[in-house]
Amino acid sequence: WPLQRAMLSFVEENWQRLDHGMWEMRGPLQAFTHSRAMLWAAMDCGVRAVRDHGLDGPVVKWERIRNEIRADIEQRGFDAERNTYTQYFGSRAVDATLLQLPQIGYLDYDDPRMLGTVAAIEKDLLVDGLLLRYRADHSDDGLPPGEHPFLACSFWLVEQYAHSGRLNEATALMDRLVGFCNDVGMLSEEYDVDSSLHVGNTPQALSHLGLVRAADAIAVASA
């Protein structure tokens, strides 16, 4: 708990700082919506540790900061016109990391704002039925063009489908993704649909973590 409290103290003082996001964008620092949501989750865990489990900490202060972070996200990280959260504050682009918002308890999988975000992600990021992390032409990532679908992101979509009443679509996408495993059951970072080849780091732990979460989501939805 002393370690967690030290981390929460850091969040208290630094949550408004800009960053490079989960994907380590090489471009200018931004207020990435996913990053801010993860900071919200940190404060939420701190609050629940005190309220629900009796640990010591400045819970009123943490609740205030948690609420400030949420208000900031809703004001600057949500595009009301498109009914979607955005990649970063002030952007109109979406990012697959937004699929993690319900995973961390920020909102429900079937919340209208989340369903709108999923629709925008499907429209902008689906390629051959698989998800890109983001559109390179809408993001300053400093990388050459031509990125392939990112498998972890597609597993996040399976999880979202399963938890929001789209079980048949979740199962179909899951079956396809599992079919990308190599002869020893390993998954890569990305997948080249045209050549049917693994691309990037292999094996990729994030892909396998996504598989486990997706399988659990389907099991829960099927029960």
PyMOL commands that set and color helices and strands:
alter all, ss='L'
color gray80, all
select helices_A, chain A and resi 2-14+33-51+59-76+96-100+112-125+136-138+151-163+167-178+205-222
alter helices_A, ss='H'
color red, helices_A
select strands_A, chain A and resi 78-79+84-85+126-127+130-131+190-192+197-199
alter strands_A, ss='S'
color yellow, strands_A
deselect
rebuild
show_as cartoon
